[in-house]
Amino acid sequence: MAPMPNARRHPRARRLLALLAAGGLAVAMAAACGGGGDDEAGTDPTTSDEATTTPSTTAPVTPEDEAKAVYLELVDVVYGLLTTNPDPNDADLIRLAVDPVLGNFQDSLATMQAENQIVERGDQTRQEVLSSSIDGPQRVVLEVCSRGNDRRLDRDDNSVVSEGASTRVLEAVVISNGQNWQVSEVNSQQAFDGLVECPAH
């Protein structure tokens, strides 16, 4: 596939908004968490005395599945904070992220809180996990396509502080402490002006 126009390489992402301004809410969380609640098997005790056992067909949850779910949940939490109340001490943020990315997120949220600003999520903003790989027994690396057209607003008068559209290829590192998975790094690998398709995989 030919390189996309206006590509810029970035070795590391330094700020939350530089990464998630092109991100989106975690629309894939429902798929990552499994099926709906209306598929329960059972018998009506008024019409049958025999119990029926149906073998489970649920596939085992893999480390990659858990890592994807945690990353997308973190995106969801961060966008919830950015669009309502940028609280750097939010309990879910602390549950889902660890340093160094946690500290970066908290610094950016504290700055937005001090400046009385919020983010208005764009209608084209979304993220997609392109690939995942196990990098050790407790470490999963995700490659993410992040596209968005968010705006940063002043809460005092609702004026636009900044706006724009961009696309980024991110690398997210999700680690496990033996009990929980948490995002530890989110690095920008490529950035593109405007809303474009990420490289095919």
Secondary structure, DSSP 8 states (H G I E B T S, - for coil): ----TTEEE-S---SHHHHHTT----TTHHHHT---SS------TTT---------------HHHHHHHHHHHHHHHHHHHHHT---TT-HHHHHHB-TTHHHHHHHHHHHHHHTTEEEE--TT-EEEEEEEEE-STTEEEEEEEEEE--EEEETTT--EEEE--EEEEEEEEEEE-SS-EEEEEEEEEEEEESS------
